[in-house]
Amino acid sequence: MRTSKYGFLLTEALVAILVLGMVSGSIFFMVSASNRTTLDAYHQLLREQIAQEIIMVFRSIGYGRLSECHEQYIADYRLNEWQPVEARSKETGVTRPDACSIFERKITIQQLEKDGIRAILLRVAVRPQAGRNDSEHEIVSSALLVEQP
């Protein structure tokens, strides 16, 4: 029985705290899920940009030069092995976002020929570096570089 018109009962205060806690927890969960989704999308974009960078560089080199040096290093792009992606390349001076350093890449090229048409199949795989606890997985981008007459 209430004796004062200005006070709250203990049960009313506890119910208010419980409701406030549930609302705060729900908001925290939504913000956390939103941040995780945003970070996953950002890392996906970085992986795609890392792969596209290599495809654009190798396209600019062209079929002729690539067919001559397909087993060598091209600048700091090593072929047929996983290598870490550096935020700043010491050899070429290419600058990437710092977050790129959590990834590694593998570049493979394969010579193709059919009916007198020669080409190079370029594959770039990008994944989080070994030992990272990221749930993200590897992506692979490909391009076909055809010999020009």
Secondary structure, DSSP 8 states (H G I E B T S, - for coil): ----SS---HHHHHHHHHHHHHHHHHHHHHHHHHHHHHHHHHHHHHHHHHHHHHHHHHHHHHHHHHHHSTTS-BTTB-BSSEEE--SB-TTT--B--GGGGGEEEEEEEEEEEETTEEEEEEEEEEEE-TT-------EEEEEEEE---
